[in-house]
Amino acid sequence: MISEEQLDQFRVSGDRVRVMRDEMEVNDVVGIVVAWDDTTVVIRRANRRVVKLSRNYRFELASSERGSDG
């Protein structure tokens, strides 16, 4: 599960993140972190729609290569 500190860092920086829900790249959600609670994160996508996702998914910077540890 992603930590509060990591989420806050993503929110403050305004960097786009990639949320990998499974092994298929087409199912990734890319956007900016807007808000979160104990179990979910709200991501604003490029089309301005928001998506509520579980904090158990894998979060990484969208600018990094998919699946990289960086």
CORBELCOR-V513775 format. One record per residue. N is the residue number from 1. RES is the residue in one letter. PSI is psi as a letter, one per 30 degrees, with the letter a starting at -180 (999 if undefined). Layout:
n=N res=RES psi=PSI
n=N res=RES psi=PSI
//
This chain:
n=1 res=M psi=k
n=2 res=I psi=k
n=3 res=S psi=l
n=4 res=E psi=e
n=5 res=E psi=e
n=6 res=Q psi=e
n=7 res=L psi=e
n=8 res=D psi=e
n=9 res=Q psi=e
n=10 res=F psi=e
n=11 res=R psi=e
n=12 res=V psi=e
n=13 res=S psi=f
n=14 res=G psi=g
n=15 res=D psi=k
n=16 res=R psi=k
n=17 res=V psi=l
n=18 res=R psi=k
n=19 res=V psi=j
n=20 res=M psi=j
n=21 res=R psi=f
n=22 res=D psi=a
n=23 res=E psi=f
n=24 res=M psi=k
n=25 res=E psi=e
n=26 res=V psi=f
n=27 res=N psi=g
n=28 res=D psi=k
n=29 res=V psi=k
n=30 res=V psi=k
n=31 res=G psi=a
n=32 res=I psi=k
n=33 res=V psi=k
n=34 res=V psi=e
n=35 res=A psi=l
n=36 res=W psi=l
n=37 res=D psi=a
n=38 res=D psi=f
n=39 res=T psi=f
n=40 res=T psi=l
n=41 res=V psi=k
n=42 res=V psi=k
n=43 res=I psi=k
n=44 res=R psi=j
n=45 res=R psi=l
n=46 res=A psi=f
n=47 res=N psi=g
n=48 res=R psi=g
n=49 res=R psi=l
n=50 res=V psi=k
n=51 res=V psi=k
n=52 res=K psi=j
n=53 res=L psi=l
n=54 res=S psi=k
n=55 res=R psi=f
n=56 res=N psi=f
n=57 res=Y psi=l
n=58 res=R psi=k
n=59 res=F psi=k
n=60 res=E psi=l
n=61 res=L psi=k
n=62 res=A psi=f
n=63 res=S psi=f
n=64 res=S psi=l
n=65 res=E psi=k
n=66 res=R psi=k
n=67 res=G psi=g
n=68 res=S psi=l
n=69 res=D psi=f
n=70 res=G psi=999
//
